[in-house]
């Protein structure tokens, strides 16, 4: 500091201006100098200088022109498409699904892989190598990979908890140093997150809970789960285990222990329990098929099944409402999709009867591979951070 001045202020301001410009181009695609100035508050000369610096870095290129107003056509600018790519991975069952996305979110490729007990790093190297083989790259290209797992990722211990069902499919998930090992093997910024939390983040950002500051997502599949978004941030808990609804003790249910992931609420609301319930009500098939059939034509048996199903789901949701007091509850997962609005309305009614207060219950907007969509959303968000960090520091 010299005479009350902070050294390096012009450099800091340039960095801030360049980060602002790059962030706007990342979010909006192509913009003119005038549009950049209006959106950023930068003067036209300052915006032009920022664009030139980013062009010199190889991050910005021209993106055509726009006509329609008086005067010459406006030159458009965009981030170079090879600046970076987002890779989404869903590790949920015997098949690992993955996709690669451009900076604008467009899907550039899809892949399925059978892990067959191989180590996580090996599986993800294969996915990365295959998905990036055909995309154009440059010296500036960077990658972000978000991996969704059906277990709780503990950031501090760097391992997956409550994921015993995956141990025979993908090795090493439960061993400390997981992300560190994957990052050493894959040339990408790697993020690992619970699958349901990924869906909740995406739903709260651009989906069914986009207008809510506080929301809860109820995951209705063979394995039940939940995730809460508070003030725009996912609530992870001390070990990443927040939302492991399968362990919620229920009246009359079995004792829940860390070694028994099928205990507690899972026993009354999971796939096996719903299969038993459906058969007792005279229905056949798997739970998703039972739910779809009952929602389409309830009849006597379907009516009985839907009523009891909604009551069971509402029991878990009511506990979440009592603790988190959300603005909205989002129903997601394959069972929720099978029941559609009919099931959502039934659950909303049961919640109104059981919970401390009625809370809107809505269907999730992400119906096509929601975990992969959530992972892509997070990977793209991390890619944005990566691009901006390469430009310069915030302070």
Sine and cosine of phi, psi and omega as CSV:
sin_phi,cos_phi,sin_psi,cos_psi,sin_omega,cos_omega
0.00,0.00,0.69,-0.73,-0.04,-1.00
-0.68,-0.74,0.90,-0.44,-0.01,-1.00
0.82,0.58,0.64,0.77,0.05,-1.00
0.98,0.17,0.05,1.00,0.00,-1.00
-0.98,-0.18,0.53,-0.85,0.03,-1.00
-0.99,-0.11,0.87,-0.50,-0.01,-1.00
-0.87,0.48,0.61,-0.79,0.05,-1.00
0.99,0.12,0.15,0.99,-0.03,-1.00
-0.85,0.52,-0.70,0.72,0.03,-1.00
-0.85,0.52,-0.64,0.77,0.02,-1.00
-0.91,0.42,-0.66,0.75,0.02,-1.00
-0.89,0.46,-0.69,0.73,0.00,-1.00
-0.90,0.44,-0.65,0.76,0.05,-1.00
-0.88,0.48,-0.68,0.73,0.01,-1.00
-0.88,0.47,-0.69,0.72,0.02,-1.00
-0.89,0.45,-0.68,0.74,0.02,-1.00
-0.89,0.45,-0.68,0.74,-0.03,-1.00
-0.93,0.38,-0.62,0.79,0.04,-1.00
-0.91,0.42,-0.64,0.77,0.03,-1.00
-0.89,0.46,-0.71,0.70,-0.01,-1.00
-0.89,0.46,-0.74,0.67,-0.01,-1.00
-0.90,0.44,-0.63,0.78,0.02,-1.00
-0.89,0.46,-0.65,0.76,0.02,-1.00
-0.92,0.40,-0.64,0.77,0.03,-1.00
-0.93,0.38,-0.59,0.80,0.05,-1.00
-0.89,0.46,-0.68,0.73,-0.09,-1.00
-0.98,0.22,-0.56,0.83,-0.17,-0.99
-0.93,-0.37,-0.14,0.99,-0.01,-1.00
1.00,0.06,-0.90,-0.43,-0.03,-1.00
-0.99,-0.11,0.71,-0.71,0.04,-1.00
-0.62,-0.78,0.49,-0.87,0.10,-0.99
-1.00,0.04,0.17,-0.99,0.05,-1.00
-0.87,0.50,-0.66,0.75,-0.01,-1.00
-0.90,0.43,-0.66,0.75,0.01,-1.00
-0.92,0.39,-0.63,0.78,0.07,-1.00
-0.89,0.46,-0.68,0.74,0.02,-1.00
-0.89,0.46,-0.69,0.73,-0.02,-1.00
-0.91,0.41,-0.64,0.77,-0.05,-1.00
-0.97,0.24,-0.52,0.86,-0.08,-1.00
-0.99,-0.15,-0.36,0.93,-0.10,-0.99
0.99,0.10,0.05,1.00,0.03,-1.00
-0.98,0.17,0.53,-0.85,0.09,-1.00
-0.93,0.36,0.31,-0.95,-0.03,-1.00
-0.87,0.49,-0.70,0.72,0.04,-1.00
-0.89,0.46,-0.65,0.76,0.00,-1.00
-0.92,0.40,-0.65,0.76,0.05,-1.00
-0.89,0.45,-0.64,0.76,0.02,-1.00
-0.90,0.43,-0.66,0.75,0.03,-1.00
-0.90,0.44,-0.66,0.75,0.02,-1.00
-0.89,0.45,-0.70,0.72,0.03,-1.00
-0.87,0.49,-0.63,0.78,0.00,-1.00
-0.91,0.41,-0.68,0.74,0.02,-1.00
-0.89,0.45,-0.67,0.75,0.00,-1.00
-0.93,0.37,-0.55,0.84,0.09,-1.00
-0.91,0.41,-0.67,0.74,0.02,-1.00
-0.89,0.45,-0.50,0.87,0.04,-1.00
-0.98,0.21,-0.16,0.99,-0.03,-1.00
0.99,0.11,0.25,0.97,-0.05,-1.00
-1.00,-0.10,-0.44,0.90,-0.09,-1.00
-0.87,-0.50,0.61,-0.79,0.06,-1.00
-0.67,-0.74,0.26,-0.96,0.05,-1.00
-0.97,0.25,0.56,-0.83,-0.05,-1.00
-0.81,-0.58,0.67,0.74,0.01,-1.00
1.00,0.03,-0.39,-0.92,-0.03,-1.00
-0.59,-0.81,0.29,-0.96,-0.01,-1.00
-0.82,-0.58,0.77,-0.63,0.05,-1.00
-0.92,-0.38,0.03,-1.00,0.06,-1.00
0.78,-0.63,-0.41,0.91,0.02,-1.00
-0.95,-0.31,0.06,-1.00,0.05,-1.00
-0.93,0.37,0.46,-0.89,0.03,-1.00
1.00,0.04,-0.06,-1.00,-0.05,-1.00
-0.93,0.38,0.36,-0.93,0.02,-1.00
-0.90,0.43,0.60,-0.80,-0.03,-1.00
-1.00,0.10,0.78,-0.63,0.07,-1.00
-0.94,0.34,0.71,-0.70,0.00,-1.00
-0.96,-0.28,0.51,-0.86,-0.01,-1.00
-0.80,-0.60,0.46,-0.89,0.02,-1.00
-0.47,-0.88,0.33,-0.94,0.15,-0.99
-0.93,0.38,0.66,-0.75,0.05,-1.00
-0.82,0.57,0.76,-0.65,-0.02,-1.00
-0.84,0.54,-0.40,0.92,-0.01,-1.00
-1.00,0.04,0.11,0.99,-0.01,-1.00
-0.85,0.52,-0.64,0.77,-0.01,-1.00
-0.11,-0.99,0.28,-0.96,0.00,-1.00
-0.69,-0.72,0.54,-0.84,0.03,-1.00
-0.95,-0.31,0.76,-0.65,-0.02,-1.00
-0.89,-0.45,0.80,-0.61,-0.01,-1.00
-0.93,-0.36,0.67,-0.74,-0.01,-1.00
-0.71,-0.71,0.70,-0.71,0.04,-1.00
-0.87,-0.48,0.96,-0.28,0.03,-1.00
-0.98,-0.20,1.00,-0.06,-0.13,-0.99
-0.80,-0.60,-0.46,0.89,-0.08,-1.00
-0.42,-0.91,-0.45,-0.89,-0.05,-1.00
-0.90,0.43,-0.36,0.93,0.00,-1.00
-0.91,-0.42,0.81,-0.59,0.08,-1.00
-1.00,-0.08,0.81,-0.59,0.00,-1.00
-0.97,-0.26,0.58,-0.82,-0.02,-1.00
-0.52,-0.85,0.38,-0.93,0.05,-1.00
-0.49,-0.87,0.41,-0.91,0.06,-1.00
-0.86,-0.51,0.66,-0.75,-0.12,-0.99
-0.78,-0.62,0.56,-0.83,0.11,-0.99
-0.97,0.25,0.11,-0.99,0.01,-1.00
-0.83,0.56,-0.53,0.85,-0.02,-1.00
-0.99,0.10,0.04,1.00,0.00,-1.00
1.00,-0.05,-0.12,0.99,-0.02,-1.00
-0.90,0.44,0.60,-0.80,0.01,-1.00
-0.99,0.13,0.85,-0.52,-0.04,-1.00
-0.97,-0.24,-0.22,0.98,0.00,-1.00
-0.02,-1.00,0.46,-0.89,0.05,-1.00
-0.77,-0.64,0.41,-0.91,-0.04,-1.00
-0.44,-0.90,0.61,-0.79,0.20,-0.98
-0.86,-0.51,0.59,-0.81,-0.03,-1.00
-0.68,-0.73,0.61,-0.79,0.08,-1.00
-0.98,-0.20,0.96,-0.29,-0.11,-0.99
-0.91,0.41,-0.61,0.79,0.08,-1.00
0.85,0.53,0.51,0.86,0.04,-1.00
1.00,0.05,0.01,1.00,0.03,-1.00
-0.92,0.38,0.32,-0.95,0.01,-1.00
-0.93,0.37,0.49,-0.87,-0.07,-1.00
-0.84,0.54,-0.68,0.73,-0.01,-1.00
-0.87,0.50,-0.67,0.74,0.01,-1.00
-0.90,0.44,-0.69,0.72,0.00,-1.00
-0.89,0.46,-0.69,0.72,-0.06,-1.00
-0.96,0.28,-0.51,0.86,0.11,-0.99
-0.89,0.45,-0.69,0.72,0.04,-1.00
-0.87,0.50,-0.70,0.71,0.00,-1.00
-0.89,0.45,-0.74,0.67,-0.01,-1.00
-0.87,0.49,-0.75,0.67,-0.06,-1.00
-0.88,0.48,-0.68,0.73,-0.03,-1.00
-0.93,0.37,-0.71,0.71,-0.07,-1.00
-0.95,0.32,-0.50,0.86,-0.05,-1.00
-1.00,-0.04,-0.06,1.00,-0.10,-1.00
-0.89,0.45,-0.54,0.84,-0.12,-0.99
-0.96,-0.26,-0.06,1.00,-0.03,-1.00
-1.00,0.05,0.60,-0.80,0.03,-1.00
-0.93,0.36,0.63,-0.78,-0.01,-1.00
-0.77,-0.63,0.19,-0.98,0.05,-1.00
-0.55,-0.83,0.09,-1.00,0.05,-1.00
-0.87,0.49,-0.31,0.95,-0.03,-1.00
-1.00,-0.04,-0.09,1.00,-0.13,-0.99
-0.90,0.44,0.72,-0.69,0.09,-1.00
-0.75,-0.66,0.32,-0.95,-0.08,-1.00
-0.75,-0.66,0.55,-0.84,0.12,-0.99
-0.79,-0.61,0.76,-0.65,-0.01,-1.00
-0.82,-0.57,0.82,-0.57,0.07,-1.00
-0.93,-0.37,0.81,-0.59,-0.07,-1.00
-0.92,-0.39,0.88,-0.47,0.05,-1.00
-1.00,-0.08,0.74,-0.67,0.00,-1.00
-0.79,-0.61,0.56,-0.83,0.02,-1.00
-1.00,0.03,0.88,0.47,0.06,-1.00
-0.29,-0.96,0.06,-1.00,-0.03,-1.00
-1.00,-0.09,0.86,-0.50,0.02,-1.00
-1.00,0.06,0.86,-0.51,0.02,-1.00
-1.00,-0.08,0.95,-0.32,-0.05,-1.00
-0.90,0.43,-0.60,0.80,-0.06,-1.00
-0.94,0.35,-0.77,0.64,0.01,-1.00
-0.98,0.18,-0.26,0.97,0.00,-1.00
0.83,0.56,0.85,0.53,0.05,-1.00
-0.39,-0.92,0.19,-0.98,0.02,-1.00
-0.98,-0.19,0.81,-0.59,0.06,-1.00
-0.98,-0.17,0.40,-0.92,0.05,-1.00
0.84,0.54,0.53,0.85,0.00,-1.00
-0.88,-0.48,0.55,0.84,-0.04,-1.00
-0.86,0.50,-0.51,0.86,-0.01,-1.00
-0.92,0.40,-0.28,0.96,0.00,-1.00
-0.99,-0.11,-0.21,0.98,-0.17,-0.99
-0.88,0.47,-0.52,0.86,0.02,-1.00
-0.99,0.13,-0.21,0.98,-0.05,-1.00
-0.99,-0.11,-0.72,0.69,-0.01,-1.00
-0.76,-0.65,0.86,-0.50,-0.08,-1.00
-0.99,0.15,0.49,-0.87,0.16,-0.99
1.00,0.04,-0.03,1.00,-0.04,-1.00
-0.90,0.44,-0.55,0.83,-0.08,-1.00
-1.00,-0.02,0.03,1.00,-0.03,-1.00
-1.00,-0.06,0.72,-0.70,0.01,-1.00
-0.83,0.55,0.51,-0.86,0.00,-1.00
1.00,0.08,0.36,0.93,-0.09,-1.00
-0.87,0.49,-0.83,0.55,-0.04,-1.00
-0.90,0.43,-0.60,0.80,0.02,-1.00
-0.87,0.50,-0.68,0.73,0.01,-1.00
-0.92,0.38,-0.67,0.74,-0.01,-1.00
-0.91,0.41,-0.68,0.74,-0.01,-1.00
-0.89,0.46,-0.53,0.84,0.04,-1.00
-0.95,0.31,-0.44,0.90,-0.05,-1.00
-1.00,-0.08,-0.48,0.88,-0.08,-1.00
-0.91,-0.41,0.82,-0.57,-0.01,-1.00
-0.97,0.23,0.90,0.44,-0.03,-1.00
-0.52,-0.86,0.34,-0.94,0.15,-0.99
-0.98,0.20,0.94,-0.33,-0.15,-0.99
-0.99,-0.15,0.75,-0.66,0.10,-1.00
-0.81,-0.59,0.71,-0.70,0.03,-1.00
-0.89,-0.45,0.70,-0.71,-0.02,-1.00
-0.48,-0.87,0.46,-0.89,0.09,-1.00
-0.87,0.49,0.63,-0.78,-0.09,-1.00
-0.88,0.47,-0.68,0.73,-0.03,-1.00
-0.93,0.37,-0.59,0.81,0.05,-1.00
-0.90,0.43,-0.58,0.81,0.06,-1.00
-0.88,0.47,-0.69,0.72,0.01,-1.00
-0.90,0.43,-0.67,0.74,0.00,-1.00
-0.89,0.46,-0.65,0.76,0.03,-1.00
-0.88,0.48,-0.71,0.71,-0.01,-1.00
-0.92,0.39,-0.65,0.76,0.02,-1.00
-0.90,0.44,-0.58,0.81,-0.02,-1.00
-0.98,0.21,-0.36,0.93,-0.02,-1.00
-1.00,0.04,-0.78,0.62,-0.08,-1.00
-0.74,-0.67,0.11,0.99,-0.09,-1.00
-0.94,-0.34,-0.64,-0.77,-0.15,-0.99
-0.93,0.36,-0.35,0.94,-0.01,-1.00
-0.94,-0.35,0.38,0.92,-0.08,-1.00
-0.89,0.46,-0.45,0.89,-0.04,-1.00
-1.00,-0.06,0.05,1.00,-0.06,-1.00
-0.95,-0.31,0.72,-0.69,0.07,-1.00
-0.97,0.25,-0.53,0.85,-0.01,-1.00
-0.79,-0.62,0.83,-0.56,-0.02,-1.00
-0.60,-0.80,0.38,-0.92,0.08,-1.00
-0.82,-0.58,0.72,-0.69,0.09,-1.00
-0.96,-0.29,0.80,-0.60,0.04,-1.00
-0.98,-0.22,0.87,-0.49,-0.07,-1.00
-1.00,-0.08,0.93,-0.38,-0.07,-1.00
-0.95,-0.30,1.00,-0.06,0.09,-1.00
-0.59,-0.81,-0.22,-0.98,0.01,-1.00
-0.84,0.55,-0.61,0.79,0.14,-0.99
-0.96,-0.27,0.85,-0.53,-0.03,-1.00
-0.99,0.14,0.45,-0.89,0.02,-1.00
-0.28,-0.96,0.01,-1.00,0.01,-1.00
-0.38,-0.92,0.30,-0.95,0.08,-1.00
-0.45,-0.89,0.59,-0.81,-0.02,-1.00
-0.88,-0.48,0.68,-0.73,0.11,-0.99
-0.92,-0.38,0.88,-0.47,-0.04,-1.00
-0.89,-0.45,0.90,-0.44,-0.01,-1.00
0.87,0.50,0.56,0.83,0.02,-1.00
1.00,0.08,-0.02,1.00,-0.03,-1.00
-0.87,-0.49,0.66,-0.75,0.04,-1.00
-0.94,0.35,0.68,-0.74,0.06,-1.00
-1.00,0.00,0.92,-0.40,-0.10,-0.99
-0.99,-0.17,-0.50,0.86,-0.08,-1.00
0.99,0.10,0.03,-1.00,-0.09,-1.00
-0.92,0.40,-0.54,0.84,-0.04,-1.00
-0.84,-0.54,0.26,0.97,-0.05,-1.00
0.98,0.18,0.11,0.99,-0.11,-0.99
-1.00,-0.06,0.03,1.00,0.04,-1.00
-0.86,0.51,0.75,-0.66,0.00,-1.00
0.99,-0.14,0.00,1.00,0.04,-1.00
-0.97,0.26,0.97,0.25,-0.16,-0.99
-0.92,0.39,-0.35,0.94,0.00,-1.00
-0.86,0.52,-0.43,0.90,-0.05,-1.00
-1.00,0.00,-0.04,1.00,-0.02,-1.00
-0.89,0.45,0.87,-0.50,0.04,-1.00
-0.91,0.41,0.67,-0.74,0.04,-1.00
-0.82,-0.57,0.49,-0.87,-0.02,-1.00
-0.87,0.49,0.81,-0.58,0.01,-1.00
0.99,0.13,-0.07,1.00,-0.01,-1.00
-1.00,0.06,0.15,-0.99,-0.02,-1.00
-0.96,0.30,0.31,-0.95,0.06,-1.00
-0.90,0.43,0.68,-0.73,0.00,-1.00
-0.99,-0.17,0.72,-0.69,0.05,-1.00
-0.64,-0.77,0.35,-0.94,0.02,-1.00
-0.85,0.52,-0.41,0.91,-0.02,-1.00
-1.00,0.01,-0.04,1.00,-0.03,-1.00
-0.80,-0.60,0.98,0.20,-0.05,-1.00
-0.91,0.42,-0.22,0.98,0.02,-1.00
-1.00,-0.07,0.18,0.98,-0.01,-1.00
-0.99,0.12,-0.01,-1.00,0.10,-1.00
0.87,0.50,-0.70,-0.72,-0.09,-1.00
-0.87,0.49,-0.49,0.87,0.01,-1.00
-0.85,0.53,-0.58,0.81,-0.06,-1.00
-0.94,0.35,-0.46,0.89,-0.02,-1.00
-0.98,-0.19,-0.30,0.95,-0.09,-1.00
-0.77,-0.63,-0.03,1.00,0.02,-1.00
-0.98,0.18,-0.02,-1.00,-0.09,-1.00
-0.86,0.52,-0.69,0.72,-0.02,-1.00
-0.90,0.44,-0.63,0.77,0.00,-1.00
-0.92,0.40,-0.63,0.78,-0.02,-1.00
-0.95,0.30,-0.53,0.85,0.09,-1.00
-0.89,0.46,-0.70,0.71,0.03,-1.00
-0.90,0.44,-0.67,0.74,0.01,-1.00
-0.89,0.46,-0.72,0.69,-0.02,-1.00
-0.87,0.49,-0.68,0.73,0.00,-1.00
-0.91,0.42,-0.60,0.80,0.04,-1.00
-0.90,0.43,-0.44,0.90,0.02,-1.00
-1.00,-0.03,0.09,1.00,0.05,-1.00
1.00,0.04,0.29,0.96,0.00,-1.00
-0.98,-0.20,0.35,-0.94,-0.01,-1.00
-0.78,-0.63,0.32,-0.95,0.03,-1.00
0.97,-0.24,-0.17,-0.98,0.05,-1.00
-1.00,0.08,0.21,-0.98,-0.07,-1.00
-0.84,0.55,-0.68,0.74,0.00,-1.00
-0.88,0.47,-0.66,0.75,0.03,-1.00
-0.92,0.40,-0.64,0.77,0.06,-1.00
-0.87,0.49,-0.72,0.70,-0.03,-1.00
-0.90,0.44,-0.70,0.72,0.00,-1.00
-0.88,0.47,-0.69,0.73,-0.02,-1.00
-0.92,0.40,-0.68,0.74,-0.01,-1.00
-0.92,0.40,-0.61,0.80,0.00,-1.00
-0.94,0.35,-0.57,0.82,-0.02,-1.00
-0.96,0.27,-0.62,0.79,-0.02,-1.00
-0.51,-0.86,0.99,0.12,-0.12,-0.99
-0.80,0.60,-0.82,0.57,-0.07,-1.00
0.84,0.54,-0.21,-0.98,-0.03,-1.00
-0.94,0.33,-0.75,0.66,-0.05,-1.00
-0.94,0.34,-0.69,0.72,0.00,-1.00
-0.90,0.43,-0.60,0.80,0.02,-1.00
-0.89,0.47,-0.72,0.70,0.01,-1.00
-0.88,0.47,-0.67,0.74,-0.01,-1.00
-0.90,0.43,-0.75,0.67,-0.03,-1.00
-0.90,0.43,-0.64,0.77,0.00,-1.00
-0.88,0.47,-0.72,0.69,-0.01,-1.00
-0.95,0.32,-0.62,0.78,0.05,-1.00
-0.87,0.50,-0.74,0.68,0.01,-1.00
-0.88,0.47,-0.62,0.78,0.02,-1.00
-0.90,0.44,-0.67,0.74,-0.01,-1.00
-0.92,0.40,-0.72,0.69,0.03,-1.00
-0.87,0.50,-0.65,0.76,-0.03,-1.00
-0.90,0.43,-0.46,0.89,0.04,-1.00
-0.88,0.47,-0.74,0.67,0.04,-1.00
-0.93,0.38,-0.66,0.75,-0.01,-1.00
-0.91,0.42,-0.62,0.78,0.00,-1.00
-0.89,0.46,-0.60,0.80,0.06,-1.00
-0.90,0.43,-0.66,0.75,0.03,-1.00
-0.90,0.43,-0.64,0.77,0.01,-1.00
-0.90,0.44,-0.67,0.75,-0.02,-1.00
-0.89,0.46,-0.56,0.83,-0.05,-1.00
-1.00,0.04,-0.65,0.76,-0.17,-0.98
-0.95,-0.31,-0.33,0.94,0.03,-1.00
0.77,0.64,0.84,0.54,-0.06,-1.00
-0.97,0.25,0.31,-0.95,0.09,-1.00
-0.97,0.23,-0.53,0.85,-0.07,-1.00
-0.48,-0.88,0.49,-0.87,0.12,-0.99
-0.92,-0.39,0.77,-0.64,0.01,-1.00
-0.97,-0.26,0.81,-0.58,0.09,-1.00
-1.00,-0.01,0.81,-0.58,-0.01,-1.00
-0.64,-0.77,0.13,-0.99,-0.04,-1.00
0.98,-0.21,0.24,-0.97,-0.11,-0.99
-0.90,0.43,-0.54,0.84,0.02,-1.00
-0.94,0.34,-0.63,0.78,0.04,-1.00
-0.90,0.43,-0.66,0.75,0.02,-1.00
-0.90,0.44,-0.60,0.80,0.00,-1.00
-0.91,0.41,-0.61,0.79,-0.03,-1.00
-0.99,0.11,-0.39,0.92,0.05,-1.00
0.85,0.53,-0.50,-0.87,-0.06,-1.00
-0.91,0.40,-0.50,0.87,0.02,-1.00
-0.87,0.50,-0.74,0.67,0.01,-1.00
-0.92,0.39,-0.66,0.75,0.00,-1.00
-0.86,0.51,-0.66,0.75,0.01,-1.00
-0.91,0.40,-0.64,0.77,0.02,-1.00
-0.90,0.44,-0.69,0.72,-0.01,-1.00
-0.91,0.41,-0.65,0.76,0.03,-1.00
-0.87,0.50,-0.67,0.75,0.03,-1.00
-0.91,0.42,-0.65,0.76,0.02,-1.00
-0.93,0.37,-0.59,0.81,0.06,-1.00
-0.90,0.44,-0.66,0.75,0.03,-1.00
-0.88,0.48,-0.54,0.84,0.01,-1.00
-0.98,0.20,-0.56,0.83,-0.16,-0.99
-0.98,-0.19,-0.58,0.82,-0.16,-0.99
-0.98,0.20,0.22,-0.98,0.00,-1.00
-0.92,0.39,-0.37,0.93,0.12,-0.99
-0.38,-0.93,0.47,-0.88,0.04,-1.00
-0.94,0.35,0.69,-0.72,0.02,-1.00
-0.80,-0.60,0.71,-0.71,0.04,-1.00
-0.83,0.56,0.70,-0.71,0.06,-1.00
-0.88,-0.47,0.87,-0.49,-0.08,-1.00
-0.81,-0.58,0.44,-0.90,0.07,-1.00
-0.97,0.26,0.60,-0.80,0.07,-1.00
-0.90,0.43,0.55,-0.84,0.02,-1.00
-0.99,0.13,-0.35,0.94,-0.03,-1.00
-1.00,-0.03,0.99,-0.16,-0.07,-1.00
-0.95,-0.31,-0.37,0.93,-0.01,-1.00
-0.99,-0.17,0.96,-0.27,-0.01,-1.00
0.75,0.66,0.89,0.46,-0.12,-0.99
-0.87,0.49,-0.58,0.82,0.00,-1.00
-0.92,0.40,-0.70,0.72,0.02,-1.00
-0.90,0.43,-0.62,0.78,0.06,-1.00
-0.89,0.45,-0.68,0.73,0.05,-1.00
-0.90,0.45,-0.64,0.76,0.03,-1.00
-0.90,0.43,-0.63,0.78,0.04,-1.00
-0.90,0.43,-0.63,0.77,0.03,-1.00
-0.87,0.49,-0.72,0.69,-0.01,-1.00
-0.93,0.36,-0.66,0.75,0.00,-1.00
-0.88,0.48,-0.63,0.77,0.01,-1.00
-0.93,0.37,-0.61,0.79,0.05,-1.00
-0.89,0.46,-0.68,0.73,0.04,-1.00
-0.93,0.37,-0.55,0.83,0.07,-1.00
-0.89,0.46,-0.66,0.75,0.05,-1.00
-0.85,0.53,-0.72,0.69,0.03,-1.00
-0.86,0.51,-0.68,0.73,-0.02,-1.00
-0.87,0.49,-0.71,0.71,-0.02,-1.00
-0.89,0.45,-0.71,0.70,-0.03,-1.00
-0.93,0.38,-0.59,0.81,0.02,-1.00
-0.91,0.41,-0.50,0.87,0.04,-1.00
-0.94,0.35,-0.41,0.91,0.00,-1.00
-0.96,0.27,-0.66,0.75,-0.02,-1.00
0.27,-0.96,0.17,-0.98,-0.04,-1.00
-0.97,0.26,0.36,-0.93,0.10,-1.00
-0.96,0.26,-0.61,0.79,-0.01,-1.00
-0.53,-0.85,0.00,0.00,0.00,0.00
